[in-house]
Amino acid sequence: MRVVSLVTLVTPTGKYGGPVRVAVNQARALRDRGHEVTIAGAQRGYGGSPPTDLDGVPARLFPARTVLPGTGFAGLAAPGLHSWLREAVAESDIVHLHLARDLVTLPAAVHARRAGVPVVLQTHGMIDPSTHPLARPLDAFWTRSVLRDAAAVLYLTPREREGLIAVAGDRLRLVPLGNGVPHSRARQSRNGVEVLYLARLAPRKRPEVFVEAAARLAAEFPAVRFRLVGPDEGRAGEVVQLAAESGADIVWEGPIGPEATDARMSEASIYVLPAVDEPYPMSVLEAMAAGLPVIVTDSCGLAPAVEESGAGIVVGDSADALTAALRRLLADQELRRAMGEAGRQAATGRFSMASIARELLTVYRRAAAGPREDDPRDGDRRLRV
């Protein structure tokens, strides 16, 4: 099959986060099976030479423009992308959009549908009832019709499904599809014990809670390193100040490129993501693939999988709860080893890209075949693989 996989924004530091990593992982898995996949989207931060491939996947990236200042990613557009898309869509069997409320993916979805090409949408928890100032006009003008017209709308969790229905009604072609993670390619190179936070320094991610827990434990575990890695999204100033005041070995290293994530994970001993209401964080799956025990909050979409697999500890959203979980892992090397191995097994089984690729190809083939007469569009399509 010939597939265009479209994302909102690609940057050298992975600023847009999980959706881009998901798109790349899917594309690599599909290309390994002989399918033609190109990733397209807006780009920023590469100067005049954006990459022509992302981890071996052909890419067409176009300069991002901020057309609505003060609205974050929602106000981005990429005029050059849509000129290219007119020809690319005509030669494609499927257009897979990693959809958000923005001026990159929404117009692309409209164009693809008008061209008669089946559209598969994946929203990554980004479309739900929202108070963002652009949500109401975008939903009225584009979002609802784009969701309703899609050949398939992929969702991660029951909570995301409920949010999509709240936005666009229950007559959607909804399909459950989790994220997968490639086999970890880096060799473990751990020197001492390190606790790692690798994510954007954004309010929902709560890096300051990580720093607070680290500061409490520093005297008890003086040889342990606490490290934060990721781009600033509003919390770096607070993180740096708290770390300095603690006197502990707590360092924010800044952002790294997505291609460096695997190697950076291999240097750590424990992975912590204190985020609340995180739909399905790729960083947690990547940590599991690297053999790290993980700590997540009970509102994380992966919390049930972490508990069921024994890959880590699920905690409440308080600094006290995070501190207690970290203390437990830091004091017990065998527990760290066992949970890390359980996570690795889950990553190579339930969350393997081979499994996800099979499910995704089933979605694509159904979409390419067109709507069925017995499809009322009011319930989930369960995959048969």
Secondary structure by P-SEA (a helix, b strand, c coil): cbbbbbbcccccccccccaaaaaaaaaaaaaaabbbbbbbbbbccccccccccccccbbbbcccccccccccccccccaaaaaaaaaaaaaccbbbbccccccccaaaaaaaaaaccbbbbbcccccccccccaaaaaaaccaaaaaaaccbbbbccaaaaaaaaaccccccbbbbbbbbbcccccccccccbbbbbbcccccccaaaaaaaaaaaaccccccbbbbbbbbbcccaaaaaaaaaaacccccccccccccaaaaaaaaccbbbbccccccccaaaaaaaaabbbbbbcccccaaaaaaaaccbbbbcccaaaaaaaaaaaaacaaaaaaaaaaaaaaaaccccaaaaaaaaaaaaaaaaacccccccccccccccc
